[in-house]
Amino acid sequence: MLDENEVDKIYSEISFDATEWSSVSLPHSAHIEPLVVNDQWQGVCWYRKVFKLPASYKDKKVFLEFEAAMNTSGFCINGKLVTEHMGGYLPVVMDISEYMHPGEENLIAVRLDNTDNPITGPKPLRILDYNTYGGLYRNAWLITKNKVHITHPNLAEKVAGGGIFITTPTVENKQSDVHVKTHILNESIQVKSVKVQQTILFKEEQVAEVVSKEVKIEPGSDFDFKTNLEVNDAALWSPDSPALYHLKTLVIADGEEVDSELTRFGIRSFKFKENQLYINGKKTFLRGVNRHQEYPFIGYALSDNAQYRDAKKIKDGGFDYIRLSHYPHSSAFMDACDELGLVVIDAISGWQYYNDSDDFRNYCYRSAEQLIRRDRNHPSVLAWEVSLNETQMPLFFMEEIHKRAHAEDPRPDAYTCGWKPEVYDIYLQARQHRLLHPPHDYPKPYSVSEYGDWEYYSSNAGLNQHHFDKQTRYETSSRQARGFGEARLLQQATNVQEAHNDNLNTPAYSDSYWVMYDYNRGYHDDLELSGLMDIYRLPKFAYYFYQSQRAPEDGIVCQLATYWTEESPLGVSVYSNCDEIELFLNGRSLGRQKPDQNKISNNLAHPPFTFNIEKFEAGELKAIGFIKGEKATEGIVKTPQKATALKLWIDESGKAPVSGCNDVLFVYIAAVDVNGTVIPGYSELIDLKIEGEATIVNSDPIKAEAGIATALIQIGDQTGEVTVIASASGLSNVNIALNVQNQ
């Protein structure tokens, strides 16, 4: 039997016959898991790609970038080890120029190991509260450049160096300053006369341009070009108006264009006054959520479009802020936050784990530096969470990583944050810790980083659950599946209302509910169910509560939180941002009310409306919303009758399906009655077929929960029509066609 080193050598050689290996494309998960993952696959996997490099690349620089590779990895080119890497959430970038053979076939071989690692952490999977999955689960890029080129930030040795770094030292509507630092490296054998042209575009129109002075760069030397551009009447980036500019950087060496890059950025200012946040001079409270990046079955291997769809649901839910827990999320998700106006707390990987060794600390320091270099041009980033969440860290470690973060991002409105009150610029505190450490004790910007879950579940959280038995805690917690029924979904909604209302009693400038989507826990035999949406991205009642907290000009909401069946609670909640609601039952008015006034509503922008109905009567409930005395909207719920048909729809959330990138989408199949009402008690198996270039990913049977079944489909490499056909016992088939576009 071959030992591990011999296997590695064989797999990394171009002569190895890999025809029996699976042919895959990225992003890719090393293992398709069941819906509930409590025995996640861990081990070693290999990826290989043989390709011909054009002969014209002989005098080029060639770089290879993997956006993520879980978790410890080795990268071989044509049988030679180029680099090894630790950590599964940040890019791996390497200069492979000397290893490539232009005009010939070349091999890239990647060895991944996602077993528990004491250097990268966090805790071993068997006691970890989330899963880490495996594979090359983000994009990979082969990049070619001339010998004189803009460097990659990951490869720069200088602090805050490499690539293009855009800052906005002056932010005003009338005139804003945009400062650009561009790192140029001359790897030719001759002195080069280099200048850089910077052009700012807004909606494809040029708004500013500057050409630098010419600089002579010696062979093997580098230079930082520093340019200042003025933008008049700037459109400022904010959650309400996420305006984005493009910077076109053109490098000219000895009169010849040798490199160019297009960088997207925003002009904005984040400042704290008396520990309150001001965005572009406007005091702003940020209402947010936490998010884990997993999908069912495929783990972390989301397409860029799927990342956008996740962000879109968060924005549509009435949020303008997200804390990325507890690791760096994908660049595609960051791009979506920029586009949609979601302010971001950007975090290094860490959860309840500290290794008292230089290797571990240096890994954390490098992670902080690489995270900042990757994301420093995103206008959505408010602060760098260079803290190991819920981890006892020594003071010197926090001081060092805080110092390094500020060295990498020296802007005056760049901030660090962490769950400990010492050192960091911003104090992140979970609500369940508040009684032990009141926020007023720490005079610095304060955010309620997590709330609404643990304090309603744990028997030792220090709030109001310590005297409850386990079953009562289950029933009164925020961990509620859609299939648990209306009463428990309403309990979750009441919990988040109470907690969010309570957060507004504190000096917090923001809060972030735990959590947006249900997710898997590495050690547990069930999903973590405190999501506002389930793992399939279907909303629970609590989602509509948050949606109703947005301003009416951002979308009027009038959502009845009831299925209106004989089992439904007779206290009917309406989540709305209207001034008044009038409720009708089968055409009869049950009264017109203003929002609730009670101790869990007194701080809310838009408290719910509660109607107490004396007796159930089957039929139609209609809520009409009024703003300033005028009808603004209405919501209708009808008592479910017998299931007569299936209803089928696709979750596009602003991004149509595209080919050639492993795009993944949710397909929803509901049992409905003659009125089109979903039957909440329906829980039968659904049969799904695909015609066209797509596959069903589900490893579990497709079964309805609360009337709706979900399938995850993956789009293939071809454009054109894909037809999804659903059937179920006793109900007619239904189909829907998807128009798959080019990437």
C-alpha positions in Angstrom: 0.0 0.0 0.0 1.3 3.5 -0.9 1.9 5.9 1.9 0.5 9.4 1.9 3.7 11.0 0.4 3.7 8.6 -2.4 0.0 9.2 -3.2 0.7 12.9 -3.2 3.5 12.5 -5.7 1.5 10.4 -8.0 -1.6 12.6 -8.0 0.5 15.7 -8.7 2.2 14.3 -11.8 0.8 15.0 -15.2 1.4 11.4 -16.3 -1.2 10.1 -13.8 -4.3 8.7 -15.4 -7.3 10.5 -13.8 -9.9 9.4 -16.3 -11.8 7.6 -13.5 -12.0 10.7 -11.4 -15.2 12.8 -11.4 -15.3 15.7 -13.8 -16.4 18.8 -11.8 -16.6 22.6 -12.2 -16.3 25.3 -9.6 -17.6 26.2 -7.1 -17.6 22.6 -5.8 -18.3 20.8 -2.6 -16.2 17.8 -1.8 -19.2 15.9 -0.5 -23.0 16.2 -1.0 -24.5 16.0 2.5 -28.0 15.2 3.8 -30.3 18.0 4.9 -29.3 17.5 8.6 -25.6 17.1 8.8 -24.3 15.7 12.1 -21.6 13.5 10.7 -20.0 15.8 8.2 -17.4 14.3 5.8 -13.9 15.2 6.7 -10.7 14.0 5.0 -8.4 14.6 2.1 -9.5 15.3 -1.5 -7.7 16.2 -4.7 -8.5 18.3 -7.7 -6.6 18.2 -11.0 -6.8 20.3 -14.1 -4.7 19.7 -17.3 -4.8 22.5 -19.9 -2.6 23.9 -22.6 -1.1 27.3 -21.9 -0.8 29.4 -25.1 2.8 29.8 -26.4 2.2 33.6 -26.4 2.4 33.5 -22.6 6.1 32.8 -22.7 7.1 36.3 -21.6 4.1 36.8 -19.3 3.6 36.7 -15.6 1.1 34.0 -14.7 -0.8 34.0 -11.3 -3.2 31.5 -9.9 -5.9 32.6 -7.4 -8.3 30.4 -5.5 -10.9 32.4 -3.7 -11.1 29.7 -1.0 -9.8 26.2 -0.4 -11.0 24.3 2.7 -9.0 24.0 4.9 -5.2 23.2 4.7 -4.0 22.9 1.2 -1.1 22.2 -1.1 -0.8 23.5 -4.7 1.4 21.7 -7.3 2.2 22.8 -10.8 3.6 20.2 -13.2 4.6 18.0 -10.3 6.3 20.7 -8.2 4.9 22.0 -4.9 4.4 25.8 -5.3 2.9 26.7 -2.0 1.0 25.4 1.0 -1.8 27.3 2.8 -3.7 27.2 6.0 -7.3 28.4 6.4 -10.4 27.8 4.3 -12.0 31.3 3.9 -9.5 33.6 2.3 -7.8 33.6 -1.1 -4.8 31.6 -1.9 -2.7 33.5 -4.5 0.6 32.4 -6.1 3.0 33.4 -8.8 3.3 30.3 -11.0 5.2 31.8 -13.9 8.4 29.7 -13.4 6.5 26.5 -13.1 4.4 26.8 -16.3 5.3 25.5 -19.8 3.8 27.9 -22.4 2.8 26.1 -25.6 2.5 22.7 -23.8 0.1 20.9 -21.5 0.3 21.9 -17.9 -1.1 20.4 -14.7 -2.6 22.1 -11.6 -3.1 19.7 -8.8 -4.6 20.7 -5.4 -4.6 18.7 -2.2 -7.2 19.7 0.4 -7.6 18.5 4.0 -10.6 19.7 6.0 -10.0 17.7 9.1 -9.7 19.5 12.4 -6.6 21.6 12.6 -5.1 23.1 15.8 -3.6 26.1 13.9 -6.6 27.2 11.9 -9.2 26.2 14.4 -11.9 26.9 15.3 -13.1 24.1 17.7 -13.1 20.4 16.5 -16.1 19.7 14.4 -17.7 17.3 16.9 -18.2 20.3 19.3 -18.5 23.1 16.8 -21.8 25.0 16.5 -21.6 25.2 12.7 -20.1 23.2 9.8 -17.1 23.9 7.7 -17.6 21.5 4.8 -14.8 21.1 2.2 -13.6 21.5 -1.4 -12.8 24.3 -3.8 -16.1 25.9 -2.9 -15.5 29.4 -4.5 -14.1 30.5 -7.9 -10.6 30.1 -9.2 -8.7 32.4 -11.6 -5.7 32.1 -13.9 -4.4 35.6 -14.3 -1.8 36.7 -16.9 0.1 40.0 -16.8 3.0 41.7 -18.4 6.3 42.0 -16.6 5.3 45.6 -15.6 2.1 45.2 -13.8 -0.3 46.1 -10.9 0.5 43.7 -8.1 -1.9 41.4 -6.2 -2.5 42.6 -2.6 -2.0 39.1 -1.2 1.6 39.0 -2.6 2.7 42.4 -1.4 5.3 42.5 1.4 4.6 46.1 2.5 2.0 46.9 5.1 -1.2 48.2 3.5 0.5 47.4 0.2 -0.2 45.8 -3.1 -2.7 46.3 -5.8 -5.1 49.3 -5.7 -6.2 50.9 -2.4 -8.9 53.6 -2.7 -9.7 56.0 0.2 -12.0 59.0 0.4 -10.4 61.4 2.9 -12.9 64.1 2.1 -16.6 63.2 1.7 -18.9 66.0 0.7 -21.7 66.3 -1.8 -20.2 69.4 -3.3 -16.7 68.0 -3.7 -15.1 64.8 -2.5 -11.5 63.7 -2.7 -10.6 60.2 -3.9 -7.1 59.0 -3.1 -5.7 56.1 -5.0 -2.5 54.1 -4.2 -1.4 51.8 -7.0 1.5 49.4 -6.5 3.5 48.7 -9.7 6.2 46.1 -10.0 8.8 46.0 -12.8 9.9 42.4 -13.3 11.5 43.0 -16.7 15.3 43.2 -17.2 15.2 46.8 -18.2 14.5 50.2 -16.6 11.0 51.2 -17.4 9.4 54.7 -17.6 6.0 54.2 -16.1 3.0 56.4 -15.6 -0.5 55.6 -14.4 -3.8 57.0 -15.6 -6.7 57.0 -13.2 -10.2 57.6 -14.5 -13.4 57.6 -12.4 -16.6 56.6 -14.0 -20.2 56.9 -12.7 -22.9 55.1 -14.6 -20.3 54.7 -17.4 -19.7 58.5 -17.6 -16.3 59.9 -16.9 -16.3 62.3 -13.8 -12.6 62.7 -13.1 -9.3 61.8 -14.6 -5.6 62.2 -13.6 -2.4 61.0 -15.3 0.6 60.7 -13.0 4.1 61.9 -13.7 6.4 59.4 -15.3 8.6 57.5 -13.0 11.6 55.4 -13.8 11.4 51.9 -12.2 14.5 49.8 -12.0 14.4 46.1 -12.9 13.1 44.1 -9.9 11.9 47.3 -8.2 8.5 48.6 -7.4 6.7 51.9 -6.9 3.6 53.2 -5.2 1.8 55.7 -7.4 -0.3 58.0 -5.2 -3.0 60.0 -7.0 -5.7 62.3 -5.8 -8.9 62.9 -7.8 -11.7 65.4 -7.1 -15.3 64.4 -7.7 -17.8 67.2 -7.8 -21.4 66.7 -6.7 -20.6 63.1 -5.6 -23.4 60.5 -5.2 -22.6 59.2 -1.8 -22.9 55.6 -0.8 -25.4 54.8 2.0 -27.9 52.0 2.9 -30.7 54.1 1.4 -28.7 55.0 -1.8 -25.8 52.7 -2.5 -24.2 54.7 -5.2 -21.1 53.0 -6.8 -18.3 54.3 -8.9 -15.7 52.6 -11.0 -12.0 53.4 -11.1 -10.2 52.5 -14.4 -6.5 52.2 -13.8 -4.3 52.2 -16.9 -0.5 51.5 -16.6 1.7 52.8 -19.4 5.4 51.7 -19.6 7.7 53.3 -22.2 4.6 54.7 -24.0 2.8 51.3 -24.2 -0.3 50.2 -22.3 0.8 47.2 -20.2 -1.8 46.7 -17.6 -5.3 47.8 -16.5 -7.8 47.1 -13.8 -11.4 48.2 -13.1 -12.1 48.7 -9.4 -15.6 49.4 -8.0 -15.8 51.7 -4.9 -18.1 54.1 -3.1 -17.7 57.5 -1.7 -18.9 57.5 1.9 -18.1 58.5 5.5 -18.6 56.4 8.7 -18.0 58.5 11.8 -19.0 58.1 15.5 -20.1 61.1 17.5 -20.9 60.4 21.2 -20.7 56.7 20.2 -23.5 57.0 17.7 -23.0 56.3 14.0 -23.2 59.0 11.4 -23.1 57.9 7.7 -22.2 60.9 5.5 -23.1 63.1 8.4 -26.6 61.6 9.1 -27.2 59.8 12.4 -28.1 56.2 11.5 -29.3 53.2 13.5 -28.5 50.0 11.8 -30.9 47.1 12.0 -29.3 43.9 11.1 -28.8 40.1 11.2 -26.1 37.5 11.4 -25.6 35.0 8.6 -23.9 31.6 8.0 -23.0 31.0 4.4 -24.2 27.4 4.0 -26.8 26.0 1.7 -28.5 22.6 2.2 -26.7 19.6 0.6 -23.8 21.6 -1.1 -22.5 23.3 2.1 -20.5 26.3 1.2 -20.4 25.8 -2.6 -22.8 28.7 -3.6 -22.6 30.3 -7.0 -22.0 34.1 -7.1 -25.7 34.5 -8.0 -26.8 32.5 -5.0 -24.7 34.8 -2.8 -26.5 37.8 -4.3 -29.9 36.1 -3.7 -29.1 35.6 0.0 -28.1 39.3 0.3 -31.3 40.4 -1.6 -33.5 38.6 0.9 -31.8 40.3 3.8 -32.3 43.7 2.2 -35.9 42.9 1.4 -36.4 41.8 5.0 -36.0 45.4 6.2 -32.4 45.2 7.1 -29.5 47.5 6.3 -26.7 45.8 8.1 -25.2 42.4 8.4 -22.6 40.9 10.7 -20.7 38.1 8.8 -20.4 35.3 11.4 -17.9 33.9 12.1 -15.5 34.0 9.2 -14.9 35.8 5.9 -17.8 35.3 3.5 -17.3 35.3 -0.3 -16.3 38.3 -2.4 -19.5 37.9 -4.4 -21.5 38.4 -1.2 -19.5 41.5 -0.4 -20.2 42.8 -3.9 -23.9 42.2 -3.3 -23.8 44.1 0.0 -22.2 47.1 -1.9 -24.9 47.0 -4.5 -27.8 46.6 -2.2 -26.8 48.9 0.6 -26.0 46.5 3.4 -23.4 47.8 5.9 -21.0 45.0 6.9 -19.0 43.8 9.9 -16.3 41.8 8.2 -14.8 39.0 10.4 -11.8 36.7 10.6 -12.5 33.1 11.4 -12.8 32.3 15.1 -15.3 30.8 17.5 -14.7 29.6 21.1 -11.1 28.6 20.3 -7.6 29.9 21.2 -4.4 28.1 20.8 -1.6 29.5 23.0 1.1 29.2 20.3 3.0 31.5 18.0 1.8 29.5 15.0 -1.8 30.1 15.9 -1.4 33.8 16.7 0.6 34.4 13.5 -2.1 32.6 11.5 -4.7 35.0 13.0 -2.5 38.0 12.3 -2.1 37.0 8.7 -5.8 36.3 8.4 -6.6 39.9 9.6 -4.2 41.4 7.1 -5.4 39.3 4.2 -9.0 40.0 5.0 -8.4 43.7 5.0 -6.5 43.6 1.7 -9.2 41.6 0.1 -12.1 43.8 1.2 -10.6 47.3 1.8 -12.2 48.8 -1.3 -15.8 47.7 -0.4 -17.8 50.8 0.7 -20.1 48.5 2.7 -17.4 47.6 5.3 -17.9 49.5 8.6 -15.5 47.5 10.8 -13.1 44.6 10.9 -14.0 42.0 13.5 -10.4 40.9 14.2 -11.6 39.1 17.3 -12.1 35.4 18.1 -15.8 35.3 18.9 -16.8 34.1 22.4 -13.1 33.2 23.1 -11.0 34.2 26.0 -8.1 35.9 24.4 -5.0 37.4 26.1 -4.7 41.1 26.1 -1.4 41.2 24.2 -3.0 39.2 21.4 -5.9 41.6 21.1 -3.6 44.6 21.1 -1.4 43.2 18.4 -4.1 42.2 16.0 -5.9 45.5 16.6 -2.6 47.4 15.8 -2.0 45.3 12.7 -5.6 45.9 11.4 -5.1 49.7 11.8 -1.8 49.5 10.0 -3.4 47.7 7.1 -6.3 50.1 7.0 -5.1 53.5 8.3 -8.1 55.5 7.3 -9.6 57.6 10.1 -13.0 56.0 9.7 -11.7 52.4 9.7 -12.6 50.6 12.9 -11.9 47.3 14.7 -14.5 45.5 16.7 -14.6 42.5 19.0 -16.7 40.7 21.6 -14.4 41.8 24.4 -14.8 45.4 25.7 -11.1 46.1 25.9 -8.8 47.3 23.0 -11.2 47.3 20.1 -12.8 50.5 18.7 -16.3 49.0 18.8 -17.7 46.7 21.5 -19.8 43.8 20.2 -22.0 42.3 22.9 -24.6 39.5 22.7 -27.8 40.4 24.5 -27.5 37.3 26.8 -24.3 38.8 28.3 -25.8 42.2 29.0 -26.8 41.6 32.7 -23.3 40.6 33.6 -21.6 43.4 31.7 -23.9 46.4 31.2 -22.9 48.4 28.1 -22.9 51.7 30.0 -19.8 50.5 31.7 -17.8 50.8 28.5 -17.8 54.3 26.9 -17.2 53.3 23.2 -19.5 52.6 20.2 -21.6 49.6 21.2 -23.5 47.1 19.0 -25.8 44.2 20.1 -24.0 41.6 18.0 -26.4 38.7 18.7 -29.8 38.5 20.2 -33.2 36.9 20.1 -32.0 33.2 20.2 -29.8 32.1 23.1 -31.5 34.1 25.8 -34.8 32.4 24.9 -33.3 28.9 24.7 -30.5 28.3 27.2 -31.1 27.4 30.8 -28.1 29.4 31.9 -28.3 32.5 29.7 -28.8 34.8 32.6 -32.1 36.4 31.5 -35.5 34.8 31.9 -35.2 31.1 31.2 -33.4 29.6 34.2 -36.5 28.3 35.8 -38.0 26.6 32.7 -37.9 22.9 32.0 -36.4 21.7 28.8 -39.7 21.2 26.9 -41.0 24.6 27.9 -37.7 26.1 26.6 -38.2 24.4 23.3 -41.7 25.7 23.0 -40.9 29.2 24.1 -37.6 29.6 22.3 -36.9 31.3 19.0 -35.8 28.0 17.5 -38.9 27.1 15.5 -39.3 25.2 12.3 -42.0 26.2 9.8 -43.6 22.9 10.4 -44.0 23.4 14.2 -47.2 25.4 13.6 -48.5 28.9 14.0 -48.3 29.2 17.8 -44.6 28.5 17.9 -43.8 30.6 14.9 -45.7 33.5 16.6 -43.7 32.8 19.8 -40.5 33.3 17.8 -41.9 36.5 16.3 -42.8 37.8 19.8 -39.3 36.9 21.1 -37.6 38.9 18.4 -40.0 41.8 18.9 -39.3 41.9 22.6 -35.6 41.6 22.1 -35.3 44.2 19.4 -37.4 46.6 21.4 -35.2 46.0 24.4 -32.1 46.7 22.4 -33.4 50.2 21.7 -33.2 50.9 25.4 -29.4 50.6 25.2 -26.8 53.0 23.8 -26.3 50.7 20.8 -25.9 52.2 17.4 -26.9 48.8 15.8 -28.2 45.3 16.5 -28.0 42.1 14.6 -30.5 39.2 15.2 -29.2 35.6 15.4 -29.7 34.4 12.7 -31.0 35.1 9.2 -31.2 31.5 7.9 -31.5 28.1 9.7 -28.2 26.2 9.5 -26.5 22.9 10.4 -24.4 22.5 13.6 -21.5 20.1 13.5 -22.3 18.4 16.8 -26.1 18.4 16.8 -28.7 16.0 15.5 -31.0 18.8 14.2 -30.8 22.1 12.5 -30.3 25.4 14.4 -33.8 26.7 13.8 -33.7 30.4 15.0 -33.5 31.6 11.4 -36.0 34.2 10.2 -36.0 32.0 7.1 -35.5 28.3 7.0 -32.5 26.6 5.4 -34.4 26.7 2.1 -34.9 30.5 2.4 -38.6 30.3 3.1 -39.9 33.0 5.5 -41.2 32.5 9.0 -43.6 35.0 10.6 -40.7 36.8 12.3 -39.3 37.8 8.9 -42.4 39.9 8.3 -42.1 41.5 11.7 -38.7 42.9 10.6 -39.9 43.7 7.2 -42.6 45.9 8.8 -39.9 48.0 10.6 -38.7 49.6 7.5 -40.0 53.0 6.4 -43.2 53.0 4.2 -41.3 54.7 1.4 -39.0 51.6 1.2 -42.0 49.4 0.7 -45.4 49.2 2.4 -46.0 46.0 4.4 -49.3 44.4 5.5 -48.8 40.8 6.5 -51.3 38.7 8.4 -49.4 36.2 10.6 -52.0 33.4 10.5 -53.1 30.5 8.3 -56.6 31.1 9.6 -57.6 27.5 10.4 -59.6 26.0 13.3 -56.3 25.5 15.1 -55.1 29.1 14.6 -54.7 31.4 17.6 -57.5 33.9 17.8 -55.2 36.7 18.6 -54.3 37.7 15.1 -51.1 39.7 14.5 -50.7 42.0 11.5 -47.2 43.2 10.8 -47.4 46.5 9.0 -45.7 49.9 8.7 -49.1 51.6 8.1 -50.6 54.1 10.6 -53.8 52.1 11.0 -55.2 48.6 10.1 -58.8 47.7 9.6 -59.5 43.9 9.8 -62.4 42.2 7.9 -63.7 38.7 8.4 -65.8 37.5 5.4 -66.5 41.2 4.6 -67.5 42.3 8.1 -65.3 44.9 9.8 -63.8 43.7 13.1 -62.5 47.1 13.8 -59.9 49.7 12.9 -56.9 49.9 15.1 -53.6 51.8 15.7 -50.5 49.8 16.5 -50.1 47.9 19.8 -49.0 49.9 22.8 -47.2 47.7 25.3 -43.9 47.2 27.0 -42.5 45.2 24.1 -43.5 47.8 21.5 -42.7 51.1 23.0 -39.4 51.7 21.2 -40.4 50.3 17.8 -40.9 52.3 14.7 -43.9 50.2 13.7 -45.4 48.0 16.4 -47.6 45.1 15.2 -51.4 45.3 15.3 -53.1 42.6 17.4 -56.8 41.8 16.8 -58.5 39.5 19.3 -61.2 37.6 17.5 -63.9 36.0 19.6 -64.6 32.9 17.5 -63.1 31.1 14.5 -65.2 31.4 11.3 -63.8 29.9 8.1 -63.4 32.2 5.2 -61.4 35.3 4.3 -59.4 37.6 6.7 -58.6 40.9 5.0 -56.4 43.6 6.5 -56.5 47.0 5.0 -53.6 49.4 5.8 -54.1 53.2 6.0 -51.4 55.9 5.9 -52.5 59.4 6.7 -56.1 58.3 6.5 -55.8 56.9 3.0 -55.9 53.3 2.0 -52.3 52.2 1.2 -52.4 48.4 0.9 -54.1 45.2 1.9 -53.3 41.7 2.9 -55.6 38.6 2.6 -55.5 35.2 4.1 -58.1 32.5 3.3 -58.9 29.4 5.3 -57.2 26.5 3.5 -59.6 23.9 1.9 -58.8 20.6 0.3 -55.6 20.4 -1.8 -56.6 20.4 -5.4 -53.3 21.3 -7.3 -49.6 21.9 -7.0 -48.1 25.4 -7.4 -44.5 25.7 -8.6 -42.1 28.7 -8.4 -38.4 29.5 -8.6 -36.5 31.7 -6.2 -34.5 34.1 -8.5 -34.3 37.1 -6.0 -33.1 39.5 -8.6 -30.8 37.1 -10.4 -32.0 34.9 -13.3 -30.3 31.5 -13.7 -27.1 31.5 -15.7 -25.1 28.7 -17.2 -21.5 27.7 -16.8 -20.9 28.6 -13.2 -22.7 25.9 -11.1 -25.6 28.4 -10.4 -27.9 26.9 -7.8 -31.6 27.9 -7.2 -34.4 26.8 -5.0 -37.5 25.4 -6.5 -40.6 25.5 -4.3 -43.6 23.2 -4.7 -46.8 23.9 -2.7 -50.0 22.1 -2.4 -52.9 24.6 -2.9 -56.7 24.6 -2.8 -59.1 26.1 -5.4 -58.2 29.6 -4.1 -54.5 29.1 -4.5 -54.1 29.0 -0.7 -51.2 26.9 0.5 -52.3 23.9 2.7 -50.2 24.2 5.8 -50.9 20.7 7.0 -49.8 19.1 3.7 -46.6 17.0 4.3 -46.5 14.5 1.4 -43.6 13.5 -0.9 -43.1 15.3 -4.1 -41.7 13.8 -7.3 -39.6 16.2 -9.4 -38.1 15.8 -12.9 -35.9 18.1 -14.9 -35.8 18.5 -18.7 -32.8 20.4 -19.9 -29.3 21.3 -18.6 -29.9 21.1 -14.8 -29.8 18.6 -12.0 -31.6 18.1 -8.7 -29.0 18.3 -5.8 -31.2 17.0 -2.9 -29.8 14.0 -1.3 -33.0 13.6 0.9 -36.5 12.9 -0.4 -38.4 16.0 -1.4 -41.1 16.3 1.1 -43.5 19.2 2.0 -43.2 21.0 5.3 -46.1 23.3 6.2 -47.4 22.8 2.7 -44.2 23.6 0.8 -41.5 21.3 -0.5 -38.2 22.5 -1.7 -35.6 21.2 -4.2 -32.2 22.7 -4.9 -31.3 22.6 -8.6 -28.0 23.2 -10.2 -27.8 24.8 -13.7 -25.5 23.1 -16.3 -23.2 24.6 -19.0 -25.8 25.2 -21.7 -28.2 28.2 -22.2 -31.8 27.8 -23.2 -34.9 26.5 -21.5 -35.0 24.2 -18.5 -38.3 22.7 -17.5 -39.1 21.6 -14.0 -42.0 19.1 -13.6 -43.6 18.4 -10.2 -46.1 15.7 -9.3 -47.6 14.2 -6.2 -50.2 11.6 -5.3 -53.7 12.6 -6.1 -52.7 16.0 -7.7 -52.1 17.0 -11.3 -48.6 17.5 -12.6 -47.4 21.1 -12.8 -44.3 22.5 -14.6 -42.4 25.7 -14.9 -39.8 26.8 -17.5 -36.6 28.6 -16.7 -34.7 30.7 -19.3 -31.1 30.0 -18.6 -28.8 32.9 -19.8 -25.1 33.2 -20.4 -23.0 34.0 -17.4 
